[in-house]
Amino acid sequence: MTSQNVVVAITGASGSIYAVRLISVLLAANRTVHLVTSGAAGQVMRRELECDFPAVSAGESAWRAALQKIQQSPIALKWGFDTKQASTPFDPNAGILKVHGIGDYSAGIASGSFLTAGMVICPCSMGTLSAIATGGSTNLIHRAADVHLKERRPLVLMPRETPLSVIQLENMTRVSQAGATVLPSMPGFYHQPQSVADLVDFVVARICDHLHVPHTLMQRWGEA
Ligand SMILES: Cc1cc2nc3c(=O)[nH]c(=O)nc-3n(C[C@H](O)[C@H](O)[C@H](O)COP(=O)(O)O)c2cc1C
């Protein structure tokens, strides 16, 4: 049986809203989301979405409430997420959300024997990309990514940086050769986006496709 577990890591690259949206879509698809956030991810979230992550110990309901609050915040409304509520409403009860501390190596996701359908790092900083490319494994995000590579399970990295140095390009090549999917936050414009929310959903849709999670985030090319 395919596992319903999906690991989501948020690191300190720009684009916190992608992660918020992705987690909501995974929960709506009744997945069990195992979430890990880096310290820098919290800094970026505060800067971009003017909110703080709850404490890891705050529990599932506090994290769900925070996700819901962000999507109904003035910033999210300005970006057009209110129009998404009709087609992809936020369901506060769907799925399961488990939050793990960045230093908690006793979490199941640190071991290959814990089955998952895959892992996504969204957004993925250049620092985390480098740690994965070199096998550093100095926090739970790096370790879980290492595990997904060694177990040959889907690992999707959504890096964000521009321009890119040779070191960063080589790190992307290296993780790609090791089996990861490098899926940058590069939305297309051929679907005539009307809002920031449309651009965000374009990328989240591609992540879901790579995790084999069904969604209705956007109309597929070639489908009327
Ligand atoms: C507001 C803000 C935006 C940032 N944007 C990026 C970015 O787009 N890409 C990136 O690689 N790092 C970015 N950084 C720097 C990373 O957060 C930093 O390199 C950090 O060490 C990454 O650590 P982590 O991988 O453990 O999250 C940003 C930092 C801040 C505060």
The ligand as a Gaussian input file, in Angstrom:
#p B3LYP/6-31G(d) Opt

LIG

0 1
 C       14.082000      37.646000       4.031000
 C       15.101000      36.617000       3.620000
 C       15.070000      36.108000       2.341000
 C       16.000000      35.143000       1.943000
 N       15.910000      34.645000       0.664000
 C       16.734000      33.634000       0.299000
 C       16.560000      33.027000      -0.974000
 O       15.684000      33.363000      -1.757000
 N       17.380000      31.993000      -1.281000
 C       18.345000      31.529000      -0.421000
 O       19.037000      30.572000      -0.761000
 N       18.540000      32.125000       0.789000
 C       17.771000      33.152000       1.172000
 N       17.922000      33.734000       2.402000
 C       19.096000      33.342000       3.225000
 C       18.866000      32.022000       3.983000
 O       17.779000      32.178000       4.873000
 C       20.157000      31.655000       4.749000
 O       21.175000      31.309000       3.818000
 C       19.973000      30.551000       5.746000
 O       21.236000      30.193000       6.283000
 C       19.337000      29.309000       5.174000
 O       19.251000      28.343000       6.204000
 P       18.318000      27.063000       6.092000
 O       18.675000      26.382000       4.824000
 O       18.675000      26.242000       7.288000
 O       16.919000      27.516000       6.131000
 C       17.008000      34.697000       2.830000
 C       17.015000      35.208000       4.141000
 C       16.080000      36.152000       4.529000
 C       16.102000      36.674000       5.942000

